[in-house]
């Protein structure tokens, strides 16, 4: 059975060839050392949110910025099995909000080095689309919207008192049908005998082709 995560589905949308090579042949894209700072911040945020989860409250850091409350019990992961194509899609939410009575929305933390731009949320559209699809597949009603919380470091002359972060919240409309359509397309690509064409904008494939001509 094929199992895909939100991140592997993102890879498919970036470059079908890299996706096929990664999943079918286990040939991964080269990568350098993994930055540990975002992971460390995520762990701290998880502990912080858990303090308020027990109370069924919005953390003070986000009060007035997001609606509803964080759910009191967050599953480790959500999944959707599509028998028609014999494949499973899964994902792990950072947080889930109950924005109204029995109406839910995914929330995801993002650490950035600079202030967000108007289109910053578009880089995470597929992620929120997938999370909405998984919520609905597991009988969570949604309004097809998600929330991105950006943590951006701020200049300060008093760093000795703590490192200041600005918190920016962006509500994003989601499209679970698009996520499901991409899921089906990705599985179809994986069942090919030969790898598909690479994306024209894929720098990894461009580099690989350049090595073949040298």
URRA-V148897 format. One record per pair of residues at least 6 apart in sequence whose C-alpha atoms are under 7 Angstrom apart, sorted by sequence separation. I is the first residue (numbers start at 0). GAP is how many residues later the second one is. If there is no record, write none. Layout:
i=I gap=GAP
i=I gap=GAP
This chain:
i=20 gap=6
i=21 gap=6
i=51 gap=6
i=80 gap=6
i=81 gap=6
i=97 gap=6
i=98 gap=6
i=135 gap=6
i=11 gap=7
i=51 gap=7
i=80 gap=7
i=96 gap=7
i=97 gap=7
i=197 gap=7
i=10 gap=8
i=79 gap=8
i=80 gap=8
i=95 gap=8
i=96 gap=8
i=78 gap=9
i=79 gap=9
i=95 gap=9
i=96 gap=9
i=48 gap=10
i=78 gap=10
i=79 gap=10
i=95 gap=10
i=96 gap=10
i=153 gap=10
i=57 gap=11
i=78 gap=11
i=94 gap=11
i=95 gap=11
i=152 gap=11
i=153 gap=11
i=56 gap=12
i=57 gap=12
i=77 gap=12
i=78 gap=12
i=94 gap=12
i=131 gap=12
i=152 gap=12
i=153 gap=12
i=55 gap=13
i=56 gap=13
i=76 gap=13
i=77 gap=13
i=92 gap=13
i=93 gap=13
i=94 gap=13
i=151 gap=13
i=152 gap=13
i=55 gap=14
i=76 gap=14
i=77 gap=14
i=93 gap=14
i=150 gap=14
i=151 gap=14
i=55 gap=15
i=76 gap=15
i=92 gap=15
i=93 gap=15
i=150 gap=15
i=151 gap=15
i=55 gap=16
i=75 gap=16
i=76 gap=16
i=150 gap=16
i=52 gap=17
i=149 gap=17
i=150 gap=17
i=52 gap=18
i=53 gap=18
i=127 gap=18
i=148 gap=18
i=149 gap=18
i=52 gap=19
i=148 gap=19
i=149 gap=19
i=148 gap=20
i=147 gap=21
i=148 gap=21
i=105 gap=22
i=146 gap=22
i=147 gap=22
i=146 gap=23
i=147 gap=23
i=146 gap=24
i=70 gap=25
i=105 gap=25
i=145 gap=25
i=146 gap=25
i=69 gap=26
i=70 gap=26
i=105 gap=26
i=144 gap=26
i=145 gap=26
i=69 gap=27
i=70 gap=27
i=144 gap=27
i=145 gap=27
i=68 gap=28
i=69 gap=28
i=144 gap=28
i=145 gap=28
i=67 gap=29
i=68 gap=29
i=143 gap=29
i=144 gap=29
i=67 gap=30
i=68 gap=30
i=143 gap=30
i=67 gap=31
i=143 gap=31
i=66 gap=32
i=67 gap=32
i=103 gap=36
i=102 gap=37
i=103 gap=37
i=104 gap=37
i=114 gap=37
i=102 gap=38
i=103 gap=38
i=109 gap=38
i=111 gap=38
i=113 gap=38
i=101 gap=39
i=102 gap=39
i=106 gap=39
i=107 gap=39
i=108 gap=39
i=109 gap=39
i=110 gap=39
i=111 gap=39
i=112 gap=39
i=90 gap=40
i=102 gap=40
i=104 gap=40
i=105 gap=40
i=106 gap=40
i=107 gap=40
i=108 gap=40
i=109 gap=40
i=110 gap=40
i=111 gap=40
i=112 gap=40
i=104 gap=41
i=105 gap=41
i=106 gap=41
i=107 gap=41
i=108 gap=41
i=109 gap=41
i=110 gap=41
i=131 gap=42
i=132 gap=43
i=131 gap=44
i=128 gap=45
i=127 gap=46
i=128 gap=46
i=129 gap=46
i=132 gap=46
i=128 gap=47
i=129 gap=49
i=128 gap=50
i=125 gap=53
i=79 gap=54
i=78 gap=55
i=77 gap=56
i=79 gap=57
i=37 gap=73
i=1 gap=84
i=2 gap=84
i=3 gap=84
i=4 gap=84
i=5 gap=84
i=0 gap=85
i=1 gap=85
i=2 gap=85
i=3 gap=85
i=4 gap=85
i=5 gap=85
i=0 gap=86
i=1 gap=86
i=2 gap=86
i=3 gap=86
i=4 gap=86
i=64 gap=104
i=9 gap=116
i=5 gap=121
i=5 gap=124
i=23 gap=166
i=19 gap=170
i=8 gap=174
i=11 gap=174
i=19 gap=175
i=16 gap=178
i=16 gap=179
i=15 gap=180
i=16 gap=180
i=15 gap=181
i=16 gap=181
i=15 gap=182
i=14 gap=183
i=15 gap=183
i=14 gap=184
i=13 gap=185
i=14 gap=187
